[in-house]
């Protein structure tokens, strides 16, 4: 719409209020500070987010390692059980091997003990299970005592005991003693196993009767 100035005067111009420079500067600084703060907060958020991702990945890795170790533990426990079973079987086999009473070992052991004793011979040997009964004759009671010592020292005979010893009256010209021994026969213990005979048992002729002409016991 066209306006006509009828008064002929100039229309006054609208004045603008001047804005102080300090206020403008404050606004600018405030805006800059706001932008910087937002940038710092955003950077901190990104940093924390990356650390969170790393922590989650580390936890997952540790959980996987824990599962692997638990599996290894189960395998080790299974191996230990198998080892115990095998060890028990081996011990049983070794025990049976030590306790077996073969005829060849018996004959060799008896032959070795007799050969180490003078004026002594055997008349019969009876083995039932591990129980051994030995009958024989000797030229003196000391020979019988020495034979008992040889049996104990051989390692094949335990619990050696003399059951009977008497002079043979059938032949007056020669002094002969008939005897009966009992013992337990078994293979010697392996190295490191406890001794089956005590030191007192290994002492020769400590508890045997003196030489002479004993009667029937």
C-alpha positions as a printed Julia matrix, in Angstrom:
217×3 Matrix{Float64}:
  0.0      0.0    0.0
  1.32     3.5   -0.88
  1.57     6.02   1.9
  1.54     9.79   1.24
  3.17    12.23   3.59
  0.71    15.1    3.77
  2.6     17.06   6.4
  5.72    17.38   4.36
  7.98    16.36   7.16
 10.65    13.76   7.08
  9.76    10.63   8.94
 12.18     9.97  11.8
 14.27     6.86  11.46
 14.06     4.13  14.09
 17.07     4.03  16.31
 18.81     0.8   17.24
 20.12     0.06  20.72
 23.85    -0.54  20.66
 24.97    -3.91  22.13
 28.08    -3.64  24.29
 31.13    -5.51  22.96
 31.74    -7.14  26.34
 28.32    -8.83  26.28
 28.92   -10.08  22.76
 32.29   -11.44  23.78
 30.73   -13.22  26.74
 28.15   -14.85  24.51
 30.87   -15.98  22.14
 33.0    -17.34  24.94
 29.99   -19.08  26.44
 29.18   -20.69  23.11
 32.81   -21.77  22.67
 32.89   -23.2   26.19
 29.65   -25.03  25.54
 30.99   -26.52  22.31
 34.27   -27.51  23.99
 32.42   -29.11  26.91
 30.19   -31.06  24.57
 33.28   -32.19  22.64
 35.05   -33.25  25.86
 31.99   -35.11  27.08
 31.58   -36.82  23.73
 35.27   -37.79  23.67
 35.01   -39.13  27.21
 31.94   -41.1   26.19
 33.8    -42.62  23.25
 36.77   -43.46  25.51
 34.55   -45.1   28.11
 32.66   -46.97  25.43
 35.92   -48.34  24.01
 37.11   -49.35  27.47
 33.77   -51.02  28.11
 34.12   -53.0   24.9
 37.64   -54.03  25.93
 36.47   -55.06  29.41
 33.63   -57.14  27.94
 36.03   -58.8   25.52
 38.48   -59.5   28.38
 35.71   -61.01  30.52
 34.61   -63.22  27.64
 38.21   -64.31  27.11
 38.63   -65.1   30.81
 35.38   -67.07  30.84
 36.6    -69.08  27.86
 39.93   -69.69  29.63
 38.07   -70.76  32.77
 36.0    -73.24  30.76
 39.17   -74.61  29.16
 40.9    -74.98  32.54
 37.86   -76.72  34.0
 37.94   -79.15  31.09
 41.65   -79.77  31.64
 41.0    -80.27  35.35
 38.35   -82.88  34.57
 40.77   -84.64  32.22
 43.54   -84.6   34.86
 41.16   -86.04  37.46
 40.15   -88.75  35.0
 43.81   -89.53  34.29
 44.53   -89.68  38.04
 41.7    -92.18  38.5
 43.01   -94.28  35.62
 46.52   -94.05  37.07
 45.29   -95.22  40.48
 43.5    -98.18  38.89
 46.59   -99.12  36.84
 48.85   -98.69  39.87
 46.6   -100.98  41.88
 46.69  -103.57  39.11
 50.48  -103.32  38.9
 50.79  -103.68  42.68
 48.53  -106.74  42.59
 50.57  -108.3   39.8
 53.82  -107.58  41.64
 52.4   -109.02  44.85
 51.29  -112.16  43.02
 54.71  -112.38  41.4
 56.4   -112.12  44.82
 54.06  -114.65  46.37
 54.08  -117.24  43.62
 55.7   -120.49  44.66
 57.21  -122.13  41.61
 58.78  -125.56  41.88
 61.99  -124.45  40.2
 62.54  -121.59  42.65
 61.81  -123.9   45.58
 64.25  -126.56  44.44
 66.98  -124.01  43.73
 66.5   -122.31  47.1
 66.58  -125.6   49.02
 69.59  -126.85  47.05
 71.51  -123.63  47.77
 70.78  -123.77  51.51
 71.72  -127.45  51.78
 74.96  -126.92  49.86
 76.01  -124.28  52.4
 75.53  -126.65  55.34
 77.96  -129.49  56.09
 76.91  -132.99  57.2
 73.22  -132.41  56.42
 70.83  -133.99  53.94
 67.1   -133.91  53.37
 64.79  -136.89  53.24
 61.52  -135.21  52.22
 60.1   -131.81  51.33
 56.34  -131.2   51.43
 54.81  -127.97  50.12
 51.12  -127.14  50.59
 50.26  -123.66  49.43
 53.04  -121.62  50.98
 53.51  -123.92  54.0
 56.68  -125.97  53.76
 57.61  -129.04  55.83
 61.22  -130.26  55.62
 62.44  -133.57  57.02
 66.11  -134.43  57.09
 69.13  -135.71  58.95
 72.36  -134.1   60.11
 75.65  -135.14  61.63
 75.19  -132.74  64.57
 72.64  -130.47  66.15
 74.83  -127.51  65.21
 74.41  -128.47  61.54
 70.65  -128.25  62.0
 71.02  -124.8   63.59
 73.26  -123.64  60.74
 70.74  -124.92  58.22
 67.97  -122.9   59.87
 70.22  -119.84  59.62
 70.83  -120.47  55.91
 67.09  -120.79  55.29
 66.4   -117.44  56.95
 69.25  -115.67  55.18
 68.19  -116.92  51.74
 65.17  -114.6   51.66
 62.9   -117.37  50.35
 61.86  -118.76  53.72
 60.06  -116.99  56.55
 58.79  -118.14  59.93
 61.29  -120.97  60.04
 60.66  -123.17  63.08
 62.03  -126.49  64.24
 59.23  -128.86  65.17
 61.24  -131.96  66.05
 64.87  -132.9   66.6
 66.1   -136.19  68.02
 69.03  -138.56  67.73
 68.59  -141.59  65.52
 68.99  -144.67  67.72
 68.98  -147.07  64.77
 72.72  -146.67  64.26
 74.69  -146.45  67.5
 78.06  -146.21  65.75
 77.33  -142.9   64.04
 75.71  -139.88  65.68
 72.81  -138.85  63.46
 70.09  -136.32  64.26
 66.73  -136.43  62.52
 64.78  -133.15  62.35
 61.56  -131.65  61.07
 61.31  -127.98  60.07
 58.37  -125.82  59.01
 58.56  -122.56  57.08
 56.69  -120.26  54.73
 58.08  -120.21  51.21
 57.86  -117.16  48.95
 59.93  -115.09  46.57
 62.16  -112.45  48.18
 60.71  -108.96  48.67
 61.62  -106.35  46.06
 64.11  -103.62  46.85
 62.73  -101.16  49.36
 60.17  -103.59  50.79
 60.3   -104.27  54.54
 62.31  -107.23  55.73
 60.28  -110.28  56.64
 62.82  -111.54  59.12
 63.97  -109.76  62.24
 67.65  -109.43  63.24
 67.06  -111.94  66.0
 65.96  -114.49  63.42
 69.13  -113.93  61.42
 71.38  -114.63  64.44
 72.73  -118.15  63.96
 71.9   -120.8   66.53
 70.98  -118.32  69.25
 68.03  -120.27  70.59
 68.95  -123.8   69.46
 69.85  -126.43  72.03
 73.56  -127.1   72.65
 75.37  -129.92  70.9
 74.92  -133.27  72.49
 72.39  -136.02  72.54
 68.99  -134.44  72.97
 65.95  -136.55  73.46
 62.77  -136.19  71.5
 61.29  -132.7   71.74
